[in-house]
């Protein structure tokens, strides 16, 4: 996903520079219509007191938030210190990222960036494999 975001950004820059350098506006092209942006943000460095509601509230000033979720530990239910915010548009996500990165939320300085897709997990539980089972 990050790779596609970067390619889309480079294409947009290239098209906008071509338009400016030629001094005229080119006809809309397929590349102008095609956008590879993400409207999902990763928010790191969250306070343990931050919950879904307060995260959504903090980011709702930049546009319509579809979902705000703080990731919690399965066993303890305690925040893992990061979360995700989904917007209805890419522009809102970009604006929020620029404005909120490095800001303080609930006493902690947060890091905000575009969320990337997690690599698919391969394999699975194979029963053993270096966890002390070879001693028996």
ABEGO torsion letter per residue (X at the ends): XAAAAAAAAAAAAAAAAAAAAAGBBBBBBAAAABBBBBABBBBBGBBAABBAAAAAAAAAAAEBBABBBBBBBAAAGBBAGBBBBBBABAAAAAAAAAAABGBBBGGBBBBBBBBBBBBBBBEEBAGEGGAGAAAX
